[in-house]
């Protein structure tokens, strides 16, 4: 899989002049995730931290492979997160808010939430989380190539989001961590214990 960070536009990219760069970048992220631009969306963006914008967009992207995002769901999502994830339960709640509808996705969501709550995983455990996603994808719940593709896209979006939330160092350290995530194997973690 390609380096997730390479697919993200830089925050300093200005989409139009005269407004804070991170607000403009945020509008671009959301537009790329399929959320219509509006004054309402801009007001939501102004409430959150600039560093978290790619996280929201990544989750919206993963959500959009199952159904289009809508403004009310976006509003709840942004206000609840507000760039501050501190506990496994809080992180689990956000996964549930994505409201996946297909059977395998619901089962994935439930098992993933249980794993986070049981082990008190935080977003900076990105390598463990990514291994879990990989191992789940290899189980019996995924019967078709279409679902395989959905899980691949979900895993990529989640690894990007988690890495960006948990990283406060330089871009170089982010790339190093992302590389470790991408090459982690599902056999390194027993999720059935």
Buried (B, 14 or more C-beta within 10 A) or exposed (E): EEBBBEEBEEBEEEBEEEEEBBBBBBBBBBBBBEBEEEEEBBEBBEEBEBBBBBBBBBBBBBBBBBEEBEEEBBBEBBEEBEBEBEEBEBBBBBBEBBEBEBEBBBBBBBBBBEBBBEBEBBBBBBBBBBBBBBBBBEBEBBEEEEBEEBBBBBBBBBBBBBBBBBBEEEEEEBBEBBEEBBEBEBEEBEBEE
